[in-house]
Amino acid sequence: MFTVPCSLSFSTWSLHLLFPFTIAGNSETYTPTDYILLSCGSSSNTISEDGRKWVTDERSKFSTSNSENTSFVSTASSQDHSVTQVPYMNARIFHDKFSYSFPVSPGLKFLRLYFYPVKYSGFDGTTSFFSVTTDNYLLLKNFSAYLTAEDTQAASLIKEFMVPVSGTEKLNITFLPSSNSLAFVNGIEVVSMPKNMYRNLQENSVSYVNSKTPFDSPDATAFETVYRLNVGGATVANVDDTGIFRTWRDDLPYIFGAATGITPSRFNVTVEYTEDTPAYTAPAIFYSTSRTMDDDPNINMKNNLTWNFLIDAGSNYLLRLHFCETQLEVPPIGQRVFDIFINNQTAELHVDVINWSGGNSIPVHRDYVLFIPSEGLSKQILWLALHPSKDVGSKYADAILNGLEIFRLNKSDGSLAVPKSCTEFESCTKGTAPRFPC
């Protein structure tokens, strides 16, 4: 389990080697207007294993603080087999407040912070606690990269945010060590995104799950990526994304129980992108695989296809579910109809992907928002369950999902931070649905 995308030392192996595909319709690719890769602590510009070029932050134009007085650089004492040389083996360590300023265009930006929390010369990354802010948002508070990576059983991690930039056209990022501690970072990535990619919530009239209360998503909303999954398929690496370098991970670790369903795949898929779901929404290979239920409809009617996720309580969450019917045996409307439940609440009844999208191999997505109360606990289990709809006359008692994204939204004070990293949930034991908080 992980609370953010982590251990992003990606394999260069990619799914498109196994599943050829083509794209059609609104297939224009996205080229970021802002694209910055900063290798913190490196003495020179470098190229990572995925072929991307990183610039050094040594005497960088992006540094607004005096790096010689407030920070120093160091090299990791060891390299885990899962960790790439760039950007993880060098770090900039801060013993005082330190800021970077990135000139960017207005709009929502991906901000990815790379951490490899091990021992360095003159610095122990396993004992480091610090906070990170941007101009209007508290991203991390008293954060421990080591405890976060340990909880996710990864050697390294990335914290991914989507942060709005206003007319100042600058994204300022500040690191502040906690008392009697040092802060550090190995790499910083800033990437722009299409204007309405995650900002069309109001236009789609998104409401809270199981409620008619509309969800208000102002332009100032910031997001933290908690999970991004390629359902039914292997991990899709960042360089195989749609130009914004997201990573889509295997969903199998989050399936609840033994009912893992079936993972159908189709060769030579022609993905028909649309105006509502343009090509930058998700890569074509992402739609080549999916997860459905068992072949036996009698078994399906007695079970759910269920995922569970450990999340931080006390915040609003946005779930984006991705669908695309590529199985040729399910072309007509009304043949695969199912219900969606989130945290044992009805999110959607009588879902028919063909009806939503307009046909086979046409992708579509739906957004759902819910508030996760703390109930005295800082960690909760978020459940997502699909179940065949009853008494609708469909041929297949089945359900399907191609992908899932889960984001945590900032609170009213602009904070995305959660209480300091801890291991209170290490003793959490999974139970039975619908919900088992740690």
SVG drawing of the C-alpha trace seen along z (x, -y; Angstrom):
<svg xmlns="http://www.w3.org/2000/svg" viewBox="-36 -39 66 59">
<polyline fill="none" stroke="black" stroke-width="0.4" points="0.0,0.0 1.2,-3.5 -0.3,-6.9 1.4,-8.6 3.2,-7.4 6.5,-6.0 9.7,-4.2 9.6,-5.7 12.6,-3.9 10.7,-2.8 11.5,0.1 11.9,-0.9 9.8,2.1 6.5,0.9 3.1,2.5 2.9,1.4 5.4,4.0 2.7,6.6 -0.4,4.8 -0.2,2.9 -2.7,0.0 -3.7,-3.0 -5.5,-6.1 -8.2,-8.0 -10.6,-10.9 -9.3,-13.8 -5.8,-12.4 -3.7,-15.6 -0.8,-15.0 0.0,-17.3 3.3,-19.2 3.9,-20.9 4.4,-24.7 6.4,-24.3 8.7,-21.4 11.5,-21.6 13.6,-18.7 15.9,-19.9 18.6,-17.5 19.2,-18.7 22.7,-18.3 24.1,-17.3 27.3,-19.1 26.3,-19.0 23.4,-18.4 22.5,-14.7 20.3,-12.3 18.2,-9.7 17.7,-6.1 14.3,-7.0 16.2,-9.4 15.0,-12.7 17.5,-15.6 17.9,-17.0 19.6,-20.3 21.7,-20.9 20.6,-23.2 24.2,-24.3 24.2,-28.1 20.8,-27.7 18.7,-30.5 15.8,-28.8 17.4,-29.2 16.2,-32.3 18.1,-31.5 21.8,-31.7 22.7,-28.0 26.1,-28.3 24.8,-29.7 21.6,-27.6 22.4,-24.3 25.0,-21.8 25.1,-18.8 25.9,-15.2 25.9,-11.8 23.9,-8.8 26.1,-6.2 24.3,-3.3 22.2,-2.6 19.2,-0.3 18.7,1.9 15.3,0.2 16.8,-3.3 18.2,-5.0 21.3,-7.2 19.4,-10.2 17.9,-12.0 18.2,-9.9 21.9,-9.5 22.6,-13.2 20.7,-15.5 20.6,-19.1 20.3,-19.3 18.9,-22.4 19.8,-23.5 17.6,-26.6 14.7,-27.9 15.4,-27.5 13.3,-28.5 13.2,-27.7 11.3,-29.9 10.2,-28.5 8.9,-30.9 5.9,-29.2 2.7,-30.2 -0.6,-30.5 -2.6,-27.4 -2.4,-24.1 1.0,-22.5 2.2,-19.0 4.8,-19.4 6.8,-16.2 9.3,-16.0 11.8,-13.1 13.2,-11.7 15.7,-8.9 15.8,-8.8 19.1,-7.1 22.3,-8.1 24.5,-10.7 27.9,-12.1 27.1,-14.6 23.4,-13.9 21.0,-11.1 17.9,-11.1 16.2,-8.6 15.9,-11.1 14.9,-14.1 11.6,-16.0 10.6,-19.1 7.8,-21.1 7.2,-22.2 5.1,-25.1 4.3,-26.9 2.9,-30.5 -0.5,-29.6 -0.4,-26.0 1.1,-23.9 2.1,-20.7 4.0,-18.8 4.2,-19.4 6.8,-17.8 7.2,-15.2 9.5,-12.2 10.4,-10.8 11.9,-7.8 8.8,-6.8 6.6,-7.4 8.9,-5.2 9.0,-2.5 5.2,-2.4 5.0,-1.8 7.9,0.7 9.8,-1.4 13.3,-2.6 12.5,-6.0 9.3,-8.0 7.7,-10.8 5.2,-13.2 3.0,-14.4 0.9,-17.5 -1.2,-19.6 -0.7,-23.3 -2.4,-26.3 -0.2,-29.2 -1.8,-32.6 -1.0,-35.7 2.4,-36.1 3.6,-33.3 6.0,-32.0 5.8,-28.7 7.8,-29.2 8.7,-26.2 10.1,-26.5 11.7,-23.8 11.7,-24.4 13.5,-22.0 11.6,-21.0 13.2,-21.8 16.6,-20.2 16.4,-18.6 17.5,-19.1 15.4,-19.1 16.4,-17.6 15.3,-16.8 16.8,-14.8 14.8,-16.2 12.1,-18.6 9.8,-18.2 7.4,-20.9 5.1,-20.1 2.2,-22.0 -1.0,-20.2 -4.0,-20.9 -6.3,-23.6 -9.3,-21.6 -7.8,-18.2 -8.8,-18.1 -10.7,-21.4 -14.0,-20.6 -15.6,-19.4 -18.1,-22.3 -19.0,-21.9 -19.8,-18.2 -21.9,-19.1 -20.1,-16.7 -21.8,-16.1 -20.7,-14.4 -21.3,-10.6 -24.8,-9.6 -25.8,-13.3 -27.3,-16.0 -24.9,-18.6 -22.8,-20.0 -19.1,-19.9 -17.5,-23.4 -14.1,-23.2 -12.7,-26.7 -9.7,-27.5 -7.6,-27.8 -8.0,-24.1 -4.8,-22.1 -4.6,-18.3 -2.3,-15.6 -2.1,-12.4 -2.7,-9.5 -3.2,-6.6 -3.1,-6.2 -3.8,-2.7 -3.8,-0.9 -6.6,1.6 -6.0,5.0 -2.6,4.2 1.1,3.8 2.6,0.5 2.7,-2.1 5.9,-4.2 5.9,-7.9 7.6,-8.2 4.7,-6.2 2.1,-8.6 0.5,-11.4 3.2,-14.0 2.7,-14.9 4.7,-12.0 2.2,-10.3 2.9,-6.7 0.0,-4.2 0.5,-1.4 -0.7,2.2 -4.0,2.4 -3.6,6.0 -2.1,5.1 -5.3,3.2 -7.9,5.9 -9.9,7.0 -10.0,10.7 -9.6,13.6 -12.2,12.3 -9.6,10.7 -11.8,11.2 -10.5,11.5 -8.2,9.2 -9.2,9.3 -7.0,7.7 -7.4,7.0 -4.7,6.7 -4.7,4.0 -7.0,1.7 -8.0,-1.5 -8.9,-4.0 -11.5,-6.5 -10.7,-9.6 -13.4,-12.3 -13.8,-16.0 -14.9,-15.0 -12.1,-12.4 -9.1,-13.7 -5.9,-11.8 -4.1,-13.4 -6.6,-11.9 -4.8,-8.6 -2.4,-6.7 -4.0,-4.4 -2.2,-1.4 -4.0,-2.1 -7.3,-1.2 -6.1,2.1 -6.5,3.8 -9.2,3.9 -10.5,5.9 -13.9,7.6 -15.7,10.2 -15.9,13.9 -17.2,15.9 -20.0,17.3 -22.9,14.8 -24.3,16.6 -21.0,16.1 -20.9,12.5 -24.3,11.7 -23.2,12.9 -20.0,10.9 -18.4,7.5 -15.3,6.5 -13.6,4.5 -10.5,2.5 -9.4,0.9 -7.0,-1.9 -5.4,-3.3 -5.8,-7.1 -5.5,-10.1 -8.8,-11.1 -10.3,-14.5 -10.2,-15.6 -12.2,-15.6 -11.2,-13.1 -11.7,-13.1 -12.0,-9.7 -11.8,-9.5 -12.9,-6.2 -11.8,-5.4 -13.8,-3.1 -13.4,-1.8 -15.2,1.3 -12.8,3.0 -14.3,6.5 -16.0,7.0 -18.6,9.3 -20.0,6.4 -21.1,3.9 -24.8,3.2 -26.1,0.9 -27.5,2.7 -25.3,5.8 -23.0,5.0 -24.7,2.9 -23.4,2.4 -23.5,0.3 -20.6,-1.7 -20.3,-1.9 -17.7,-4.0 -17.3,-3.5 -20.5,-1.5 -22.4,-4.4 -24.1,-4.4 -22.1,-6.5 -23.8,-5.4 -26.5,-2.9 -27.0,-1.2 -23.7,-2.1 -23.5,-1.2 -20.1,-2.2 -21.3,-1.7 -24.2,-4.1 -22.0,-6.6 -19.2,-6.6 -21.3,-6.0 -19.6,-2.8 -16.8,-0.2 -13.2,-1.4 -14.4,-4.9 -13.0,-6.0 -15.0,-7.8 -14.4,-8.8 -16.6,-9.8 -15.6,-11.8 -16.9,-11.3 -16.1,-13.3 -16.5,-12.3 -15.4,-13.5 -13.6,-11.1 -14.2,-12.0 -11.4,-11.3 -13.7,-9.6 -10.8,-9.9 -8.4,-8.1 -5.9,-9.7 -6.0,-6.7 -9.1,-5.2 -9.8,-2.5 -11.4,-3.8 -13.5,-1.1 -14.5,-1.0 -16.8,1.8 -18.5,2.7 -21.6,5.0 -23.8,6.2 -27.1,4.3 -30.1,6.4 -33.2,6.8 -32.0,4.7 -32.1,7.6 -28.4,7.3 -26.7,10.3 -23.6,10.2 -23.9,10.0 -20.6,8.3 -18.7,5.0 -15.6,3.4 -12.9,0.8 -9.9,-0.3 -8.3,-2.8 -8.5,-4.8 -7.1,-8.0 -7.6,-9.2 -6.7,-12.7 -6.8,-14.5 -8.0,-18.1 -6.7,-21.0 -8.6,-22.1 -10.1,-25.6 -6.9,-26.9 -4.9,-25.8 -3.3,-22.8 -2.7,-19.5 -0.5,-18.4 -1.4,-15.6 -0.1,-15.0 3.6,-14.0 4.4,-10.6 3.8,-7.8 3.4,-4.0 0.1,-3.8 -1.4,-1.8 1.3,0.8 -0.9,3.0 -4.0,2.5 -5.5,5.8 -7.8,6.0 -11.2,7.4 -14.3,7.8 -16.1,5.2 -17.4,2.5 -14.9,0.6 -12.1,1.4 -10.3,-1.6 -6.8,-1.2"/>
</svg>
